[in-house]
């Protein structure tokens, strides 16, 4: 049986490279010195952090809902300048229109319309933006 019958030629090089990489990471790889630890890449921040970013409420006040819908149960309100953790984003279609919502954690855990929130990549930037809204 030919190898090309099992693995297409376009993927054969990728398969060989993956196999060699896997062997090089093995603890008993012949090229590794005794006692040398395996190389472990650092955690990737976008995949390893528990939040997508930090949001600052940019409108006078906004309602927090239990579901990403204007008709959902109201859980409370956030005022302008409040800083929240943004955990999830979701686009919800309503007929021919789509709304963007974010799931946040702060004084309340729930959904906000994304257009009421300015999202920053870290908490320090969000707090600076919040302070500038108070002035």
Secondary structure, 3 states (H helix, E strand, C coil): CCHHHHCCHHHHHHHHHHHHHHHHHCCCCCCCCCCCCCCCCCCCHHHHCCCCEEEEECCCEEEEECCCCCCCCEEEEEECCCEEEEEEEEEEEECCEEEEEEEEECCCEEEEEHHHEEEECCHHHHHHHHHHHHC
